[in-house]
Amino acid sequence: MPNIWKRLLIGQPLKTAQSSEERLTKKIALAVFSSDALSSVAYGTEEILFVLVLAGAGALHYSLYVGIGITFLLAVLIISYSQTIKAYPSGGGAYIVARENLGVLPSLVAGAGLLLGYILTVSVSVAAGVAAITSAFPVLIPQRVLIGISAIAFIMFANLRGIRASGRTFAAPTYLFIFGLTATIIVGIYRHLTGDLPPLPPRESSGVVEALTLYLLMRAFSAGCTALTGVEAISNGVQAFRKPESVNARKTLVAMGFILGFMFLGITVLAQWLHVTPVIGETVVSQIARSVFGTSWLYYYIQVVTCAILLLAANTSFADFPRVTFFMARDKFLPIQLVNQGDRLVYSNGIILLAGISSFLIAIFGGDTHRLMPLYALGVFMSFTLSQAGMVRHWLSDRSGHWVRNLIVNSIGTVVTATVLVIIAVTKFSSGAWAIMVAVPLIVLTCFGINRHYREFRTKMTLSQELETPIPTEHIAVLFVGQIHKGTVAAARYAKTLHATEVRAIHVGLDEQDAADIRLKWDKWGMDIPLIITPSPYRNVTDILIHYIRGIEGKHPQAAITVIVPEFIVSRWWQLLLHNRTAARIKNELLKEKIAVASVPIQMV
């Protein structure tokens, strides 16, 4: 039954040879890898305004200057990552670039920043998507956590079906959003130029909280930089494109940059013309769309597609997070299970891990976008800076082609992103960025610990010229007997087939009557295998069994010992709750003691 549900949810398995068929066209790839960056238009301007409004409504007009600065930074990143894709056509994410050019520690910092960025992308995007729909339908506000987690589960299952299938699923909402926002901007500009777009009435102000200082402008700039998260996604997923991969990836990156820049500046300009004041309960995009289209169906269209793109922006993380974990796990810095591809040729374990962590954050922060935002951009800009610095080192080493021009571009990228990183760290430290500064070192230390374990494992498991332990000269099979039933008899028959030097059985008696009943039945069904009954006054079966095995090892130091344990296999998961699982506990403890265990499965049909 579980397998039937699995097939219904994620589809039939794909052959490894079909991986080339799962590659993406540029149009689909734009939806898969750019939905995060494009969706940030829905909250990037709003985050700028939420900071500037602290200095009063008169400070809101500075949002345009902040927006222009962020757009310039976007252009620098697009050009820089285009160079990175060209230099690393097999995939040039921050982790790979830093690993090859800067060393292990910087690469792990970049990887940790990316992982945190992708996790927060899912949480923030989904929370913002829910905020968009609750702006139109306030009655749903109390259910925003449930809606958010349900959305994450939907995106997870869509991605488990394969990257091409998820791309087809999410392409339409992405392009509908681009069409909707573009139409809003164009109509809004036209109505403003014709004098048909009056500004919104002023809202009641709670008064000036802070003075308009350079520090406040820096805070607004760092808040708006959340609009740039996801720009690096295409460089991480180059191998998901159809051939020629790097060419198609660069074209898609440039297209994304133009669309993102136009929509972000357009929304920022309209917000200034309309004198939009950010408020809790209605998003800036909602206020702009209501001003441009009124409460017609076009307004609700904008709200629905904005909600859809924000919810599905998480898809970028689901496409890239598993790839980053794959690279890190391949280098033995994360669990090797993250290297494995699932039935649909995607890294299923990484997808499930991302869904679980991001759902936890949604629940912890109550699905509140503004509580999650301060955690958002710092990790991403860590990876931006290290990626650009890695490319500077790359061009200094590989002086081919137009390396001087490329060096200048990536040097500018390094300086700019490092400056923004410092600004974000300083301005957002007290409001939550400190958590990222703590989380990144913890992740790096964890990665080093995992790598140390794998190195020790490889060292201990490497075959030397001579094996240290001699080949056993005898084999003793010990059958564990709990109760006498069909499973016990099947295990006894299996023990006979081992042709061991000696076969014996042991029962740990909990009381005298129990021991007598076992002895009586064993004499009839035990197939002449001698049975030892050992009392356990403290009812500790496992310790008694291990002590008995140690006694055999002491008397037979050259013997191989196999403990045979009958183990029931139930047909329904809930039936596990009706059994004490003694066999499983015994097996686990024996394996910890380096004792060979053979489980004889007993299927109840």
C-alpha positions, 0 to 999 in steps of 0.5 A: 500500500505505501508503494501505491501511494508513493507512485500516485504522489511522485509517479513511476521511477525514471531510468538513469539514462533518462536524465538528459530528457529531464533537462530544462528549456530556457523558458521553463528554467526561467520559471524554475530558477528565477521565481525566487528573484522575481517574486522578491518584487512583491516585498523588496520595495515594501521592506525599504518603506517599512524602514524609511517610514520610521523617519516619517512620511516625508522620508519615503521619497528616498525609496527611489534612490535606494531602489536605484542603488539596489538595481545597480547592485543587481546589474553588477551581480548579473554581469559577475555571475554571467562570467562565473557560468562561463568559467564554470560551465558544469556549475559554478555556485558559490560553494564550488568557486570558493572550494576551488579557489579559496579553500575548504573553510571559505567554501563551507562558509559559502555553502552554509550561507547558501543553505541558510539562504535557501531555507529562509527563501522558502519560509519568507516566500511562503509567508509573503505569499500567504500575506498577499492572499490574506490582504485580499481575504483577511478572514484567513489571517488566523490560518496563515501557518497552516496555509503556509505549511500546506503550500510547502508540502505541495511544492515538496511533492511537486519537486519529488516528481522531477525537475521537469514536471515541477517546472511545467507545474510552476511555469504558468504562475511565473509568467502570469505574475510577470504579465500582471506586474508588467501590466500594473506598472505600464498602466500605472505609469500611463495613468500617472502621466495623463493625470489620472492616478491620484495619490493615496490619501495620507494615513495616520502617522504614529509620529517620527520614531527615528531621525533620517540619518545615513544609518537609517538609509543604510538600513533601508538599503539592506532591507531592500537587498532581499530583492536580490536573493535568488540571483545566484540560483542559475549559476548553481543549476547550470547542468539542469539546462539543455545543451549548450548548458552554459550558453542557455544558462547565461541567456536565462540569467540576463533575461531574469536580470532585465525582468527583475530590474524593470519590475522592482524599479517600476513598483518602487516608482509607483509607490513613490508617485502614489505616496504609498505608506506601508501598513500591517495587513495590506501589502504595498503591491496590493495598495498599488494594484488597488489604486491602478485597477480599483477593486475590479477583477484585475486587482484580484488577479494581481493578488492571486498571481502574486500569492502564487509566485510568492508561494512558488518562489520557494521552488527555486530553493527546492531546485538548488538546495538539493544541488548544494547539499549534493556537492557538499555531501559528495565532498563528505561535509554532509551526510552521504544520503544527500548524494543519492537520487530518488526515483524521479532523478532528483535529490529527494533527501535534500528536498524533504530536508528543506521542506521540514526545516522551512516548515519548522521556521514557518511554525516558530515565527507564526508565518510573519514575513517581517519577523523572518526578513531580518534573517534573510539576506545576510547568508546570501550575501556571504555566498555572493562575496565569497563567490566573487572573491573566488572568481578574482582568484580564478582570473589571477590564476587562469589568465586566458581570454579577456581575463583583465576585463573579467578580473575587473568585473569580479573585483567590483562585484567583490567590493560591492557585495562585501560592502553590502554584507557589512551594511546588512550585518551592522544594520540588521544585527540587533533585529535578528542577523546575529542568529545567522552569524551564530548559525553559519559557524555552527554549520561549518563546525558540523561539516568539519565533524562530519568530514572527520567521521568519514575520514576516520571511517575510510582509514579504519575500513581500508584494507591493509597488506594483512588482516589483523584478525585471523580467520575463525576456525569454528562457527557457533550459532546461538538461537535466541528463543523468546516464545515457542511458535512458528517463527521460532521453529523457522529460525531453528530450521535456518540455524540448522542450514548454517552447518555451524560447528555448534548450534545452541539455543538460549532462553532468558527466563523471567519466572520458573513457570515460564521456563518450565513451559518453554522447556516442555515445548522445546523438547517437542519442537526444538529439533534436537538443538540444546536449549540453555535457560538463563534466569533474569531476576531483573527482567533484563533480557538483552544484558543477559544475552550479551553476557552469555555471548561474551562467555562463549567468546572467552572460551572460544576466542577463535570462533565466529559467533552468529546470533539468530533472532526471529523477527516479526514483520507486520503488514500495517504500520499501526500493528507495530504499536501492538508488539514490544519489538524485543527482537529489534532491540536485541539486534540493535544492542548486539550490533553495537557489541560487534556481534553478528546477527541474523534476523529470520523474518516472520511474515504474519499473513 
